[in-house]
């Protein structure tokens, strides 16, 4: 099969087209003939050498895909060959075929093609598990998402709105703020507006989802309402900050976070079941939709990585692998 590998750690230019053997589905796994693959920040971190694949995972980048079930491993009963799926992968998405746990795949939602479905798994698993399951967002609450125009951000805005929350989203340009507004958020241009001031005037955020870190951590705590929750999912500006823990105690704040890739297969399977029951109906009803920024061919993954590193995208960046619909 054709694939794109990380030839050595470095910039986008280290991504190289190669030929690899087609993987074999093991016990409890399915083999997917990939149509489209998603590009995510962890792919860039893995390429740079700062985010190693978990034990047993493919060394190829790629954490999500859509496609057709090509083969079924021992012990799998819920899928049939030919089924259209989108799936969360432990790695290996930059290829024509990949294996994954059968319980980490989901049916393509009604009304979506494989291109749109490829934009779902990583963002859906991340947003639902952190905003709803970990962050406990409820109707009527105030929610702030940083990086509102990213794949995670555009999904988080829509999920929060569908759950009945009022949403604010930070972004770094007028065009990105307009995209956030189109999805139902109050946009905040972080280059000339202070999200702390804006949220405090609104009464404070009940929940903040942050992928920036750095000096945003202390500012997030100031932006929270009493009993508010801060959920960290990435640290684009660094993982370290000096904060006053007295305010966490006095205002009963909760600071938590998670990463998706290292979680157990059982944990991911549980998230997948909840997505099928609760998020998929919202997608099929049109209340939540994947927002796609751009597509590149698999062999042009270098360009996709450069585009993501420029931070000029709005929504998801995808790789066209086979072009099936």
N, C-alpha and C positions, 0 to 999 in steps of 0.2 A: 504494500500500500504506500501511497504518498503521504508524507508527514513533514512537519517543520520542527526541527530540534534546536536546542540551545547548545551551540557548538563549544562555547566557553562563556564564562560570565563576562558581561559587559553591556554595551549599548545595543540598540535595536539591530545593528548590523550583524550581531552574532547569531541571529536566527537564520538557519540554513535549511533549504529543502533537502529531504533525504528519502530513501526508500527503506521501509521497515517491514518485518513480518506482521501479518494480521494477527492481533492478539486472540487468544482462545478464552471463551467464557468459562470461568470456574464455577464451583458450587455456589448457587444462589445469585449468579450473575447473568447478565444478558450482554450480547455483542450488538452494538449499534452501528449501522452504516450511516455515517454522519453526513447530513446535508448542510448544516450551518453550525458554526461554533462561535461562542462569545469571547470577547477580549475583556479582561478584567485587570485591575491594579495588581492583584497577586501574581499575575503572569509576568508583569514588569519586575516585580520584586524577585521572583524566581530567576528570571533572566539575569538580574544584577547580582545574584548569589546570596540574597538575604532572606529567602523564603524557600527552604528545601521541601521537596515533596515528602509526604508521610511514608513510613515504611511500607513497602509493597506496592506503592503507586507507580504509575508510569513516570519516567523522567521527562516526557514531553509536556509542554505547557498546555493549558486549556482545561477550565473547570466547569464548563457547561456546553451542551450541544442540543441540537434537535436532529431527528433522523428516523430511520426505520429499523425495527428489530431484525437483525440478520441471523442470529442464532441464540439459542437458549441453553444455559448451563444446567447441570444436574440440580434438582430440587426446586426449580422454578416452575410455578403453575399459573401465575397471574398474567403472563404475557404470551402472545403467540407471534411466530415469525410473520413479519409484514406489518405489525402494529406501528402506528406513528406515535413517537414519544419525544419528550424533551427530558433532559436528565442532568442531575448534578453529578459531576465527575471528580474523582480524587486527583485527576491529571489525565493527559492523553488526548485532549480535545482537538489539538492541532494535527489532525490526521483523518484519513478516510474511514477508519474504524476505531472504536474504543469500547472497552468493557466497563461496566459499572454494576454495583449492587442492584438487583432487580427492584428493590424497595426504594431506590433513590430516583427512579424514573417515574414520570407522570404522563398521562395521556395528553396529547395536544388539545388545548381547549377548543370547544366548538366555536367556529367562526374565525379561527386563526390558522394561518399557513405555517409551514415549517420555519420560514424566515422569522416571523414574529415570535414563534414559540422558543426559538433559540435565545431570545433576549430575556426569557423568564427565570430560569432556574436559580442562578446565583443571586440575582436581586430579590426574587421572591423568598427563597430560603433565608437570606440575610435580613431582609426587612421584616418579614412576619415574625421570625424568631426573636428579633431584638426589639421591635416596636410593640408587638402584641404580647408575645409570650414572656419576654424578659422585662420589657418596659411597661406592660399592663396599661396601654393607652385605652382610654374610655371615651365614649361620646360626651361632648361638651367640654373636653379638656383643651388646653392650649399646648401645641406641639411645635417645636423648632427643629428643623433639619438643616445641617450645614452641608454645603455642596449640593444644593437643591437641583442643579441642572445635570448632575451625573446620573448614571444608570440607577444607582441606589437611591439617589435623591428624588428622581422623577417617579420611581415606584413608591417611595415612602410618602410623598405628597398625596398621591392618589389613594393609597391604602388608608392613610389617616383621614382624608376627606370622606372616604366611603364609610368609615367607622363613626363619623359625626364629630370629628375634632376640628378645631380652628388651627390653621397651619401658617407658620412663617418659614421662609426658606432664604438662606443666604446664597449669593452668587456673585461673580466678579465682573459682570458687564451688564449693560442695559439689555442686550439681546437675551442673555441667560436669565435675567430677572423677568423679562417678558415671557419666556418659556415657562418659568415657575408660576407666574400669574395665570397663564392660560390653563394650567393644571389645577388652579384653585387656591394657590398659596398667596400670602402677603409677601412680596419679595423684598429683600434687604440687600442692597449693593454694599458689600463689605468694604469696598474701596473708599466710599464716601459717607457711609452710615454706620452707626454704632448699634449692633444688635442688642447689647446690654441695655442701653437706654430705651430702645423701642420695646423690648419685652417687659422691662420693669414698668413702663407706662401702661402696658396692657394688663398688668397684674402678675406677671411672671409666668414662665413656662412650666407646665406640669411635667412635661417630658422633653428632653433634648436628645437627639441622635447625632453624634459627632464622629467624624472621620478625620478631623484636622489635628486635634491634640495641641501640644505646645502651649503657647500662651492662651489658647482658647479654653483650656481646662478651667483656669481660675475665673475667666470671664463667664463661662457657662454656669458655674456655681452662683455667681452674682445674678445671672439671668433667671434662675429657677424661682418658682414660688415656694412657699413653705410646703414641706412634704413632697417636693419635686424629685424627679429621677433623671439622672444623667447616664446615658448608655454610650460607651465608647466602642467603636468597631474598627478604627484604624488611627494611625498617627502620622499623617502626611507632614506635619510640622514638628514631629518628635514626640516621644512618650514621656518626657520629664517636665514637671512643673512644680513650682512652689505654691502651696495652697495652705489656707488656714483651716484646720480641721474643726476648730471651735464652731464655725458657722454650720458645718455639717451636723454637729450635735444639736446646736441651738435651734436650727430650722428643720431638723429631722429629714435631711436630704439623703438620698440614696445614690451612690456612685457604683456602677457596675459596667460590664462589658463582656464581649465574647469575640472569638474568631470561629469561623465555620469549618474550615478544612480539617483541623485536628480533631474535631468531635467524632465520637464513635459512630459506627454504622447504624447502631440502634437509635441513637439520638437523631441522626439525619432521617432515618426511616420514620420516626415519630413526627418530625416536622413535615415530611412529605405527605403523611396521612392527613395532617391538619390542613395543609395547603389545599389538598383535594377537596376536603369538606367545606372549607370556609373561604379560601381565596379564589379557587377556580370558578365558583358560581358568580363572584363579582366580575371576573374577567369575561365570562360568557355573557353576562348581562350588559357589558360595556362600561361598567363603572370604573374599571381599572384596565389600562391597556399598556403594552410595552411601547416605549418611545425609542425609535431607532435613529441614531445620528448618521451612520454611514456604514458601508460595506466594502470590504476588500477581498480579493481572491486569497485562498490559503497561501499560495506561493508569494503573496505580497504582504505577509504578516509584518514585515519590517515597517511598511508604511502605516499599518494599523497601530503599531506600538509608538511610532513617532507622533501620530495624531493624538493618541491618548496622553503622551508625555507633554504635548503642547497645551493640554487642558482647554482646548477650544471646542470640544465636543459638547453636545447637548443630547443626553440619552445614551443608548448603547452603541458600541462599535462591534460589528460582526465580521466573521470570515466566511466567505462562500466556499464550501468544500465540494459538494456535488451538484448543487443547484436544484435538487428535488423540491417539489412544492407540497 
